[in-house]
Amino acid sequence: MSWSDRYPHRFVPPALAVGLAFGLGGCFTPLYSSVGGNLGGEMRAITVDPVPDRLGHYLRDQLITDLNGTGDRPAPHYRLQLTTSERVQTALVDVTTQRPDSGSVVTDVKWTLLPIEGGPPLASGAVTSFASYDRSSQRFANIRAARDAEIRDARTLADEITTQVAAKLGQIQPAR
C-alpha cells in the first residue's frame, strides 16, 4: 500500500486552497487600478469642506494631502463634508497625587460625500480613533501632549476616511 493510499485526506485541504485561490483571484480588482476607470483622478477631484476647531484643521489638511498629494487642482466633482466630535478620557489615576497619569483623545468623525452640483449624498460613513498620551504635573506639557495626540488622531482618521471614500467611490465611479 502506497503512502498516498494511506493518507488521501492530506492532499484535500492544500488542493482546495490552491483551487480557491485561483478561482477567486479573478474576482479581485485593485483599488487604484486604471482598468475600468480612473479612481485616482476621481479622488483628486474631491474638495474638503472647512471643519471648525484645531482638530478639524489638522484633519482637513491631512485629507487634502491624502486625496490630492500631487499638487495639481482638477475641477472638483465631489464635496466631502465632515462632522467631528472629540473627548478626552483619563485612563489611569495616580493614587498618591490623585492626578491622571494618562489620557486618551477619542475622536469620532462622520463624513458625507456629495456631488459638487448638489443632490443626494453619494456615500457616507463614520470613523473613530483613539490616541493616548502621558500626563504630567506641568500644565503646558499636558497641553502639548494632548495636541500631539490630536495630530496623531487626525492622521489616523484621514487614512481611514480616505480608504472608505476610495472604496465607496470605486463602487459608484463606473456608473459615472
N, CA, C and O of each residue as an XYZ file, in Angstrom:
704
protein
N       0.846     -1.168      0.000
C       0.000      0.000      0.000
C       0.903      1.247      0.000
O       1.834      1.349      0.799
N       0.616      2.177     -0.896
C       1.472      3.361     -1.003
C       1.075      4.407      0.044
O       0.035      4.306      0.696
N       1.938      5.407      0.178
C       1.718      6.463      1.171
C       0.455      7.252      0.849
O      -0.298      7.597      1.759
N       0.207      7.545     -0.425
C      -0.975      8.322     -0.803
C      -2.267      7.544     -0.578
O      -3.321      8.147     -0.375
N      -2.204      6.223     -0.611
C      -3.398      5.425     -0.325
C      -3.732      5.455      1.158
O      -4.903      5.402      1.535
N      -2.715      5.540      1.996
C      -2.945      5.555      3.442
C      -3.411      6.929      3.933
O      -4.181      7.014      4.890
N      -2.955      7.994      3.289
C      -3.264      9.352      3.754
C      -3.864     10.201      2.629
O      -3.273     11.222      2.277
N      -4.994      9.832      2.057
C      -5.545     10.617      0.949
C      -6.093     11.974      1.414
O      -6.136     12.925      0.634
N      -6.502     12.059      2.658
C      -7.083     13.303      3.166
C      -6.043     14.412      3.322
O      -6.428     15.572      3.468
N      -4.775     14.116      3.298
C      -3.741     15.143      3.441
C      -3.651     16.032      2.206
O      -3.180     17.166      2.292
N      -4.097     15.531      1.064
C      -3.999     16.310     -0.168
C      -5.218     17.197     -0.396
O      -5.154     18.138     -1.187
N      -6.307     16.919      0.270
C      -7.546     17.648      0.015
C      -7.456     19.116      0.442
O      -7.746     19.980     -0.387
N      -7.072     19.459      1.685
C      -7.033     20.881      2.058
C      -6.080     21.721      1.201
O      -6.479     22.802      0.766
N      -4.846     21.288      0.935
C      -3.994     22.122      0.077
C      -4.548     22.266     -1.340
O      -4.473     23.344     -1.930
N      -5.097     21.198     -1.878
C      -5.662     21.277     -3.231
C      -6.864     22.213     -3.253
O      -7.047     22.964     -4.211
N      -7.676     22.175     -2.217
C      -8.826     23.062     -2.119
C      -8.382     24.514     -1.994
O      -8.962     25.395     -2.629
N      -7.363     24.769     -1.185
C      -6.855     26.133     -1.016
C      -6.304     26.685     -2.323
O      -6.577     27.834     -2.672
N      -5.544     25.893     -3.039
C      -4.991     26.340     -4.325
C      -6.115     26.585     -5.326
O      -6.083     27.569     -6.064
N      -7.093     25.712     -5.356
C      -8.225     25.881     -6.268
C      -9.019     27.137     -5.972
O      -9.402     27.862     -6.891
N      -9.273     27.406     -4.682
C      -9.986     28.626     -4.306
C      -9.179     29.868     -4.641
O      -9.740     30.862     -5.104
N      -7.871     29.828     -4.413
C      -7.028     30.986     -4.713
C      -7.084     31.329     -6.195
O      -7.224     32.497     -6.560
N      -6.977     30.330     -7.039
C      -7.046     30.588     -8.477
C      -8.455     30.997     -8.907
O      -8.622     31.864     -9.764
N      -9.447     30.378     -8.316
C     -10.826     30.682     -8.685
C     -11.256     32.074     -8.273
O     -11.934     32.765     -9.034
N     -10.868     32.496     -7.072
C     -11.264     33.812     -6.576
C     -10.312     34.914     -7.005
O     -10.631     36.094     -6.858
N      -9.162     34.556     -7.527
C      -8.202     35.567     -7.973
C      -8.759     36.459     -9.065
O      -8.369     37.623     -9.164
N      -9.641     35.954     -9.870
C     -10.248     36.748    -10.932
C     -11.305     37.706    -10.427
O     -11.710     38.608    -11.160
N     -11.765     37.540     -9.197
C     -12.794     38.409     -8.632
C     -12.208     39.669     -8.004
O     -12.957     40.585     -7.663
N     -10.920     39.736     -7.847
C     -10.267     40.837     -7.144
C      -9.855     41.923     -8.130
O      -9.256     41.631     -9.165
N     -10.172     43.167     -7.813
C      -9.725     44.310     -8.600
C      -8.984     45.253     -7.667
O      -9.547     45.661     -6.651
N      -7.749     45.615     -7.970
C      -7.025     46.562     -7.126
C      -7.769     47.896     -7.044
O      -8.369     48.340     -8.023
N      -7.725     48.527     -5.875
C      -8.481     49.750     -5.633
C      -8.103     50.858     -6.601
O      -8.984     51.528     -7.139
N      -6.823     51.065     -6.832
C      -6.379     52.157     -7.694
C      -6.033     51.674     -9.095
O      -5.201     52.284     -9.766
N      -6.650     50.601     -9.546
C      -6.396     50.062    -10.879
C      -6.862     51.049    -11.941
O      -7.885     51.712    -11.772
N      -6.116     51.145    -13.029
C      -6.521     52.035    -14.116
C      -7.526     51.363    -15.046
O      -8.082     52.018    -15.927
N      -7.764     50.075    -14.864
C      -8.730     49.351    -15.685
C     -10.136     49.659    -15.172
O     -10.401     49.528    -13.977
N     -11.026     50.061    -16.054
C     -12.414     50.287    -15.675
C     -12.684     51.660    -15.096
O     -13.805     51.911    -14.655
N     -11.727     52.549    -15.074
C     -11.948     53.892    -14.569
C     -10.684     54.471    -13.984
O      -9.661     53.795    -13.874
N     -10.770     55.731    -13.611
C      -9.621     56.445    -13.076
C      -9.945     56.891    -11.662
O     -10.307     58.047    -11.443
N      -9.819     55.990    -10.704
C     -10.162     56.308     -9.320
C      -9.232     57.365     -8.750
O      -9.671     58.219     -7.980
N      -7.952     57.325     -9.114
C      -7.018     58.338     -8.624
C      -7.426     59.735     -9.047
O      -7.352     60.672     -8.253
N      -7.855     59.881    -10.291
C      -8.328     61.177    -10.779
C      -9.596     61.618    -10.081
O      -9.772     62.798     -9.778
N     -10.483     60.665     -9.826
C     -11.722     60.990     -9.116
C     -11.430     61.389     -7.668
O     -12.092     62.274     -7.127
N     -10.450     60.748     -7.042
C     -10.077     61.102     -5.664
C      -9.496     62.517     -5.617
O      -9.752     63.264     -4.672
N      -8.716     62.883     -6.634
C      -8.151     64.235     -6.681
C      -9.231     65.288     -6.917
O      -9.020     66.464     -6.624
N     -10.382     64.880     -7.442
C     -11.474     65.810     -7.733
C     -12.419     65.980     -6.546
O     -13.545     66.448     -6.713
N     -11.970     65.605     -5.351
C     -12.770     65.790     -4.134
C     -12.250     67.020     -3.407
O     -11.057     67.131     -3.125
N     -13.155     67.939     -3.108
C     -12.796     69.092     -2.290
C     -13.327     68.852     -0.872
O     -14.426     68.326     -0.692
N     -12.545     69.237      0.112
C     -12.897     69.001      1.515
C     -13.403     70.308      2.111
O     -12.697     71.316      2.108
N     -14.628     70.284      2.620
C     -15.207     71.470      3.247
C     -14.422     71.839      4.501
O     -13.874     70.962      5.168
N     -14.362     73.145      4.829
C     -13.692     73.550      6.073
C     -14.364     72.928      7.298
O     -15.583     72.760      7.346
N     -13.534     72.596      8.280
C     -14.011     71.986      9.524
C     -13.559     72.889     10.665
O     -12.387     73.263     10.719
N     -14.461     73.248     11.581
C     -14.054     74.137     12.674
C     -13.116     73.456     13.674
O     -12.981     72.232     13.688
N     -12.491     74.255     14.485
C     -11.612     73.828     15.573
C     -10.237     73.382     15.075
O     -10.005     73.189     13.882
N      -9.349     73.231     16.036
C      -7.966     72.850     15.733
C      -7.891     71.447     15.140
O      -7.177     71.227     14.162
N      -8.614     70.506     15.717
C      -8.623     69.146     15.188
C      -9.136     69.132     13.751
O      -8.596     68.416     12.908
N     -10.164     69.909     13.472
C     -10.696     69.998     12.119
C      -9.666     70.512     11.137
O      -9.603     70.056      9.995
N      -8.854     71.467     11.582
C      -7.783     71.983     10.719
C      -6.779     70.886     10.387
O      -6.412     70.705      9.226
N      -6.335     70.157     11.402
C      -5.371     69.072     11.174
C      -5.968     67.993     10.265
O      -5.303     67.500      9.354
N      -7.220     67.637     10.521
C      -7.877     66.587      9.748
C      -8.063     67.009      8.292
O      -7.762     66.237      7.382
N      -8.550     68.214      8.067
C      -8.768     68.700      6.700
C      -7.455     68.771      5.936
O      -7.383     68.368      4.775
N      -6.421     69.281      6.587
C      -5.111     69.394      5.946
C      -4.573     68.019      5.545
O      -4.044     67.853      4.446
N      -4.709     67.047      6.426
C      -4.232     65.693      6.127
C      -5.066     65.044      5.023
O      -4.526     64.333      4.176
N      -6.376     65.284      5.027
C      -7.237     64.733      3.978
C      -6.901     65.324      2.609
O      -6.875     64.602      1.612
N      -6.645     66.619      2.558
C      -6.272     67.249      1.289
C      -4.992     66.620      0.761
O      -4.873     66.357     -0.435
N      -4.038     66.379      1.650
C      -2.784     65.739      1.240
C      -3.028     64.308      0.777
O      -2.476     63.890     -0.240
N      -3.846     63.550      1.507
C      -4.111     62.153      1.146
C      -4.895     62.032     -0.161
O      -4.605     61.166     -0.986
N      -5.884     62.898     -0.346
C      -6.722     62.812     -1.537
C      -6.025     63.356     -2.776
O      -6.187     62.816     -3.871
N      -5.254     64.417     -2.607
C      -4.629     65.073     -3.752
C      -3.225     65.493     -3.378
O      -2.962     66.682     -3.197
N      -2.335     64.554     -3.261
C      -0.960     64.859     -2.907
C      -0.125     65.318     -4.079
O       1.061     65.605     -3.916
N      -0.726     65.396     -5.277
C       0.042     65.737     -6.475
C       0.295     67.224     -6.609
O       1.278     67.629     -7.229
N      -0.567     68.037     -6.045
C      -0.402     69.480     -6.162
C      -1.240     70.085     -7.271
O      -1.526     71.281     -7.226
N      -1.651     69.298     -8.277
C      -2.498     69.878     -9.319
C      -3.931     69.922     -8.810
O      -4.340     69.094     -7.996
N      -4.677     70.885     -9.292
C      -6.043     71.096     -8.821
C      -7.035     70.860     -9.961
O      -7.351     71.796    -10.695
N      -7.529     69.642    -10.124
C      -8.552     69.432    -11.153
C      -9.879     70.050    -10.703
O     -10.066     70.362     -9.527
N     -10.775     70.216    -11.643
C     -12.098     70.738    -11.297
C     -12.780     69.751    -10.349
O     -12.827     68.554    -10.631
N     -13.306     70.245     -9.231
C     -13.907     69.319     -8.264
C     -15.211     68.720     -8.784
O     -16.027     69.412     -9.392
N     -15.392     67.432     -8.537
C     -16.639     66.732     -8.856
C     -17.434     66.421     -7.597
O     -18.649     66.228     -7.647
N     -16.729     66.374     -6.459
C     -17.350     65.942     -5.210
C     -16.957     66.882     -4.078
O     -15.934     67.564     -4.126
N     -17.820     66.889     -3.050
C     -17.565     67.637     -1.819
C     -17.588     66.659     -0.662
O     -18.483     65.818     -0.574
N     -16.611     66.762      0.226
C     -16.553     65.905      1.407
C     -16.869     66.752      2.630
O     -16.113     67.657      2.983
N     -17.998     66.450      3.276
C     -18.398     67.143      4.499
C     -18.012     66.293      5.693
O     -18.181     65.074      5.683
N     -17.486     66.951      6.731
C     -17.050     66.250      7.938
C     -17.716     66.854      9.159
O     -17.849     68.073      9.268
N     -18.132     65.998     10.072
C     -18.644     66.420     11.370
C     -17.815     65.701     12.421
O     -17.760     64.472     12.443
N     -17.165     66.474     13.300
C     -16.270     65.870     14.287
C     -16.804     66.062     15.700
O     -17.493     67.038     15.996
N     -16.475     65.122     16.552
C     -16.690     65.279     17.989
C     -15.481     64.671     18.688
O     -14.954     63.636     18.280
N     -15.063     65.340     19.745
C     -13.828     64.941     20.423
C     -14.050     64.971     21.929
O     -14.746     65.839     22.456
N     -13.446     64.006     22.605
C     -13.498     63.986     24.068
C     -12.187     63.420     24.599
O     -11.485     62.682     23.909
N     -11.876     63.778     25.828
C     -10.658     63.284     26.479
C     -11.079     62.387     27.628
O     -11.890     62.770     28.471
N     -10.516     61.187     27.651
C     -10.785     60.242     28.728
C      -9.497     60.030     29.507
O      -8.414     59.954     28.928
N      -9.624     59.936     30.819
C      -8.461     59.617     31.640
C      -8.542     58.153     32.029
O      -9.539     57.687     32.580
N      -7.471     57.446     31.729
C      -7.477     56.000     31.950
C      -6.924     55.627     33.317
O      -7.507     54.801     34.019
N      -5.811     56.225     33.696
C      -5.137     55.870     34.942
C      -5.031     57.089     35.851
O      -4.756     58.198     35.391
N      -5.252     56.872     37.139
C      -5.121     57.939     38.128
C      -4.101     57.491     39.161
O      -4.190     56.389     39.701
N      -3.120     58.366     39.435
C      -2.100     58.079     40.445
C      -2.761     58.148     41.821
O      -3.399     59.147     42.155
N      -2.612     57.099     42.611
C      -3.295     57.040     43.907
C      -2.695     57.998     44.926
O      -3.392     58.419     45.848
N      -1.427     58.353     44.786
C      -0.808     59.257     45.762
C      -1.118     60.714     45.459
O      -1.385     61.486     46.380
N      -1.091     61.104     44.206
C      -1.332     62.510     43.856
C      -2.770     62.773     43.437
O      -3.187     63.928     43.352
N      -3.531     61.720     43.175
C      -4.910     61.825     42.699
C      -5.016     62.593     41.372
O      -6.020     63.247     41.093
N      -3.956     62.494     40.569
C      -3.947     63.128     39.247
C      -3.903     62.043     38.180
O      -3.336     60.972     38.396
N      -4.499     62.323     37.038
C      -4.430     61.330     35.964
C      -3.012     61.195     35.422
O      -2.328     62.194     35.201
N      -2.573     59.953     35.210
C      -1.249     59.686     34.639
C      -1.274     59.666     33.118
O      -0.265     59.946     32.469
N      -2.412     59.340     32.560
C      -2.511     59.280     31.103
C      -3.900     59.714     30.678
O      -4.840     59.753     31.472
N      -3.996     60.030     29.424
C      -5.282     60.409     28.857
C      -5.391     59.870     27.452
O      -4.394     59.494     26.835
N      -6.590     59.836     26.961
C      -6.830     59.411     25.584
C      -7.737     60.426     24.917
O      -8.778     60.802     25.455
N      -7.328     60.860     23.743
C      -8.177     61.713     22.925
C      -8.982     60.780     22.033
O      -8.421     60.032     21.233
N     -10.289     60.829     22.176
C     -11.187     59.985     21.384
C     -11.915     60.895     20.406
O     -12.574     61.854     20.809
N     -11.791     60.590     19.127
C     -12.374     61.430     18.092
C     -13.296     60.605     17.210
O     -12.920     59.542     16.715
N     -14.498     61.106     17.022
C     -15.474     60.494     16.119
C     -15.691     61.448     14.950
O     -15.858     62.652     15.146
N     -15.688     60.911     13.746
C     -15.923     61.725     12.552
C     -16.975     61.035     11.698
O     -16.875     59.846     11.395
N     -17.987     61.808     11.316
C     -18.966     61.344     10.334
C     -18.682     62.103      9.043
O     -18.542     63.326      9.054
N     -18.597     61.374      7.932
C     -18.304     62.019      6.658
C     -19.406     61.724      5.656
O     -20.063     60.684      5.709
N     -19.592     62.669      4.740
C     -20.583     62.531      3.682
C     -19.966     63.021      2.386
O     -19.409     64.118      2.336
N     -20.062     62.218      1.338
C     -19.568     62.585      0.013
C     -20.755     63.029     -0.826
O     -21.702     62.271     -1.040
N     -20.691     64.273     -1.299
C     -21.788     64.862     -2.061
C     -21.303     65.260     -3.446
O     -20.130     65.596     -3.611
N     -22.185     65.229     -4.452
C     -21.788     65.769     -5.755
C     -21.635     67.283     -5.644
O     -22.377     67.925     -4.901
N     -20.694     67.851     -6.364
C     -20.409     69.284     -6.260
C     -21.592     70.121     -6.735
O     -21.805     71.230     -6.244
N     -22.367     69.593     -7.695
C     -23.505     70.353     -8.221
C     -24.745     70.231     -7.347
O     -25.781     70.810     -7.670
N     -24.661     69.497     -6.257
C     -25.782     69.326     -5.345
C     -26.472     67.997     -5.582
O     -26.136     67.265     -6.513
N     -27.419     67.700     -4.748
C     -28.141     66.441     -4.877
C     -27.943     65.572     -3.655
O     -27.318     65.985     -2.678
N     -28.479     64.363     -3.717
C     -28.384     63.473     -2.553
C     -26.955     62.976     -2.342
O     -26.161     62.945     -3.282
N     -26.632     62.592     -1.121
C     -25.280     62.075     -0.843
C     -24.983     60.820     -1.657
O     -25.850     59.970     -1.859
N     -23.743     60.723     -2.118
C     -23.297     59.545     -2.856
C     -22.842     58.443     -1.910
O     -23.019     57.258     -2.194
N     -22.257     58.838     -0.789
C     -21.744     57.870      0.181
C     -21.568     58.574      1.516
O     -21.450     59.798      1.577
N     -21.551     57.790      2.575
C     -21.298     58.345      3.905
C     -20.702     57.253      4.771
O     -20.755     56.069      4.438
N     -20.138     57.672      5.878
C     -19.529     56.716      6.788
C     -19.129     57.390      8.083
O     -19.333     58.590      8.265
N     -18.566     56.615      8.968
C     -18.118     57.125     10.261
C     -16.847     56.395     10.662
O     -16.683     55.206     10.389
N     -15.956     57.123     11.312
C     -14.710     56.544     11.811
C     -14.462     57.060     13.224
O     -14.922     58.141     13.593
N     -13.738     56.280     13.998
C     -13.365     56.644     15.362
C     -11.895     56.339     15.554
O     -11.382     55.346     15.038
N     -11.218     57.205     16.306
C      -9.801     56.988     16.582
C      -9.508     57.341     18.035
O     -10.114     58.245     18.610
N      -8.565     56.607     18.610
C      -8.107     56.832     19.979
C      -6.610     57.102     19.930
O      -5.869     56.375     19.269
N      -6.161     58.136     20.621
C      -4.727     58.394     20.742
C      -4.430     58.685     22.210
O      -4.994     59.612     22.790
N      -3.558     57.905     22.796
C      -3.208     58.065     24.208
C      -2.002     58.971     24.363
O      -1.185     59.110     23.453
N      -1.907     59.580     25.527
C      -0.747     60.411     25.846
C      -0.520     60.391     27.354
O      -1.444     60.173     28.139
N       0.734     60.625     27.736
C       1.101     60.678     29.151
C       0.880     62.084     29.677
O       1.179     63.071     29.004
N       0.354     62.160     30.885
C       0.134     63.457     31.526
C       1.182     63.643     32.613
O       1.663     62.681     33.210
N       1.518     64.884     32.850
C       2.481     65.187     33.905
C       1.901     66.270     34.804
O       0.753     66.681     34.637
N       2.696     66.722     35.750
C       2.229     67.775     36.650
C       2.378     69.158     36.014
O       1.916     70.151     36.576
N       3.014     69.225     34.857
C       3.203     70.509     34.172
C       2.059     70.751     33.189
O       1.782     69.934     32.311
N       1.419     71.876     33.360
C       0.233     72.179     32.572
C       0.527     72.275     31.079
O      -0.209     71.713     30.268
N       1.588     72.976     30.709
C       1.886     73.165     29.291
C       2.346     71.871     28.625
O       2.109     71.662     27.435
N       3.000     71.007     29.390
C       3.371     69.698     28.845
C       2.115     68.881     28.541
O       2.068     68.160     27.544
N       1.105     68.993     29.393
C      -0.158     68.294     29.143
C      -0.864     68.834     27.904
O      -1.418     68.072     27.112
N      -0.840     70.149     27.746
C      -1.474     70.760     26.575
C      -0.790     70.290     25.296
O      -1.450     69.932     24.321
N       0.548     70.297     25.313
C       1.297     69.881     24.119
C       1.102     68.386     23.833
O       0.983     67.985     22.676
N       1.069     67.570     24.881
C       0.860     66.132     24.691
C      -0.534     65.858     24.118
O      -0.696     64.997     23.254
N      -1.536     66.596     24.604
C      -2.894     66.429     24.074
C      -2.958     66.873     22.618
O      -3.639     66.244     21.808
N      -2.258     67.945     22.279
C      -2.236     68.413     20.889
C      -1.550     67.394     19.980
O      -2.013     67.144     18.867
N      -0.455     66.810     20.448
C       0.213     65.766     19.665
C      -0.717     64.567     19.452
O      -0.725     63.963     18.380
N      -1.493     64.231     20.475
C      -2.460     63.132     20.333
C      -3.533     63.493     19.305
O      -3.964     62.635     18.534
N      -3.966     64.757     19.287
C      -4.931     65.203     18.275
C      -4.357     65.056     16.868
O      -5.055     64.622     15.951
N      -3.095     65.415     16.702
C      -2.455     65.313     15.387
C      -2.367     63.851     14.958
O      -2.621     63.529     13.797
N      -2.010     62.967     15.886
C      -1.970     61.532     15.559
C      -3.364     61.022     15.202
O      -3.530     60.238     14.268
N      -4.362     61.478     15.959
C      -5.750     61.121     15.653
C      -6.135     61.583     14.250
O      -6.737     60.828     13.487
N      -5.789     62.816     13.915
C      -6.142     63.367     12.602
C      -5.513     62.550     11.476
O      -6.158     62.298     10.458
N      -4.274     62.142     11.653
C      -3.617     61.323     10.619
C      -4.313     59.976     10.458
O      -4.569     59.530      9.339
N      -4.613     59.339     11.573
C      -5.287     58.041     11.527
C      -6.670     58.165     10.899
O      -7.050     57.358     10.051
N      -7.418     59.180     11.322
C      -8.759     59.384     10.785
C      -8.722     59.684      9.291
O      -9.545     59.171      8.533
N      -7.771     60.512      8.866
C      -7.663     60.846      7.441
C      -7.372     59.599      6.616
O      -7.935     59.423      5.535
N      -6.500     58.737      7.116
C      -6.204     57.490      6.394
C      -7.449     56.613      6.275
O      -7.728     56.058      5.212
N      -8.193     56.493      7.372
C      -9.393     55.656      7.356
C     -10.473     56.244      6.450
O     -11.126     55.519      5.700
N     -10.655     57.561      6.525
C     -11.661     58.213      5.678
C     -11.281     58.078      4.213
O     -12.135     57.786      3.375
N     -10.007     58.288      3.895
C      -9.551     58.160      2.507
C      -9.807     56.756      1.978
O     -10.255     56.591      0.843
N      -9.528     55.755      2.784
C      -9.760     54.372      2.362
C     -11.246     54.099      2.156
O     -11.631     53.480      1.165
N     -12.084     54.559      3.089
C     -13.524     54.340      2.955
C     -14.088     55.067      1.733
O     -14.892     54.508      0.987
N     -13.660     56.316      1.534
C     -14.146     57.084      0.387
C     -13.707     56.419     -0.915
O     -14.494     56.322     -1.856
N     -12.460     55.961     -0.976
C     -11.969     55.295     -2.187
C     -12.768     54.026     -2.471
O     -13.108     53.751     -3.621
N     -13.066     53.258     -1.434
C     -13.834     52.027     -1.627
C     -15.244     52.334     -2.127
O     -15.726     51.687     -3.055
N     -15.905     53.316     -1.518
C     -17.268     53.667     -1.937
C     -17.261     54.295     -3.324
O     -18.133     54.005     -4.144
N     -16.282     55.153     -3.590
C     -16.193     55.799     -4.900
C     -15.857     54.776     -5.977
O     -16.309     54.903     -7.115
N     -15.078     53.776     -5.632
C     -14.770     52.706     -6.575
C     -16.005     51.903     -6.956
O     -16.083     51.364     -8.060
N     -16.970     51.822     -6.047
C     -18.212     51.103     -6.336
C     -19.144     51.918     -7.225
O     -19.803     51.366     -8.105
N     -19.200     53.243     -6.995
C     -20.142     54.073     -7.755
C     -19.503     54.717     -8.977
O     -20.212     55.153     -9.884
N     -18.182     54.784     -9.015
C     -17.485     55.502    -10.083
C     -17.701     54.925    -11.473
O     -17.802     55.714    -12.412
N     -17.781     53.609    -11.685
C     -18.024     53.112    -13.042
C     -19.351     53.583    -13.633
O     -19.499     53.632    -14.854
N     -20.319     53.931    -12.782
C     -21.602     54.411    -13.284
C     -21.507     55.830    -13.820
O     -22.406     56.283    -14.527
N     -20.444     56.528    -13.500
C     -20.264     57.922    -13.885
C     -19.976     58.054    -15.339
O     -19.796     59.167    -15.834
